[in-house]
Amino acid sequence: MKTQLAWRWMLFALSLMTGCHTAKQEETSASIRGGDATCTTVYELKGNKMTKYVLLYNATQKKVLSKKNLSPFELASFWDSLEREGVYDWLPSYTSSGVNPGTGSSCWSITLLRNGKVFRSSGDDAFPSDQDPRKVISFQQTDRVRRISNIFEIDPKNRAVLPPR
């Protein structure tokens, strides 16, 4: 229980810092993470280096799963894909409508740093709707979130298979 509370507190603190903020113009990075107190998958882009890793047991252990240096074309395609998917229209924070009927809490966050701006969004058992990113869907990851995760995924065979729009 303490672990879940610590995880929720961390995401709450992150949600207080959400939205667009000024950053150094030359900095470029992106990350998306999702999971629970026992296992969190993280995709992290720093410059042109994409890394996928898992954090186990409330971030006490880190295991790198894959790394890749993106070409200039892949890097441009990455940022263009995020724009096309409308990630910048997401709310700063998504909160569920009640208690998760499943076995545990699912938390996620995304942080993008580019062109001197920082964008953050996060959710606790809640996700942006497929129809309108300003609407909240509780307890069920949406295709909108899966599409963004697919943009970060290094290995195409690990990408979620999604229905056409």
Residue pairs with C-beta under 8 A, 6 or more apart in sequence:
3 37
3 38
3 58
4 36
4 37
4 104
4 105
6 37
6 58
7 36
7 37
7 58
7 105
7 107
8 105
8 107
8 124
11 107
11 109
11 122
11 124
14 109
14 120
14 122
15 92
15 93
15 122
17 120
18 92
18 93
18 120
18 121
18 122
19 92
19 119
19 120
20 117
20 118
20 119
21 117
21 118
22 116
22 117
22 118
23 113
23 116
23 117
23 118
24 116
25 115
25 116
27 113
27 114
27 116
28 45
28 47
28 113
28 114
29 44
29 45
29 46
29 47
29 111
29 112
29 113
30 43
30 44
30 45
30 78
30 82
30 110
30 111
30 112
30 113
30 114
30 152
31 42
31 43
31 44
31 45
31 109
31 110
31 111
32 42
32 43
32 108
32 109
32 110
32 111
32 148
32 149
32 152
33 40
33 41
33 42
33 43
33 55
33 108
33 109
33 110
34 40
34 41
34 106
34 107
34 108
34 109
34 149
35 41
35 54
35 55
35 106
35 107
35 108
36 104
36 105
36 106
36 107
37 57
37 58
37 104
37 105
38 56
38 57
38 58
39 54
39 55
39 56
39 57
40 54
40 55
40 59
41 52
41 53
41 54
42 52
42 53
42 54
42 55
43 50
43 51
43 52
43 149
43 152
43 153
43 154
44 50
44 51
44 52
44 53
45 51
45 70
45 78
45 152
48 69
48 70
48 71
48 72
48 75
49 67
49 68
49 69
49 70
50 67
50 68
50 69
50 70
50 152
50 154
51 64
51 66
51 67
52 64
52 65
52 66
52 67
52 152
52 153
52 154
53 62
53 63
53 64
53 65
54 62
54 63
54 65
55 61
55 62
56 62
56 63
66 154
66 155
67 154
68 154
70 78
78 151
79 114
81 151
82 88
82 112
82 148
82 151
85 144
85 147
85 148
85 151
86 133
87 110
87 112
87 119
87 121
87 148
88 112
88 119
89 133
89 134
90 110
90 121
90 128
90 133
91 121
91 128
91 133
91 134
91 136
92 120
92 121
92 122
93 121
93 122
93 123
94 121
94 122
94 123
94 124
94 126
94 127
94 128
94 136
95 123
95 124
95 125
95 126
95 136
96 124
96 125
96 126
96 136
96 138
96 139
97 126
97 136
97 138
98 138
100 106
100 125
100 139
101 139
102 139
105 124
105 125
106 124
106 125
106 139
106 141
107 122
107 123
107 124
107 125
108 122
108 123
108 127
108 145
109 120
109 121
109 122
109 123
110 119
110 120
110 121
110 122
110 148
111 118
111 119
111 120
112 118
112 119
112 120
113 119
121 128
125 138
125 139
126 136
126 137
126 138
126 139
127 136
127 137
127 140
127 141
127 142
127 144
127 145
128 134
128 135
128 136
128 137
128 142
128 144
128 145
129 135
129 136
129 137
129 142
129 144
130 137
130 142
130 143
130 144
133 144
143 162
143 163
146 160
146 162
147 162
149 160
150 159
150 160
150 162
153 159
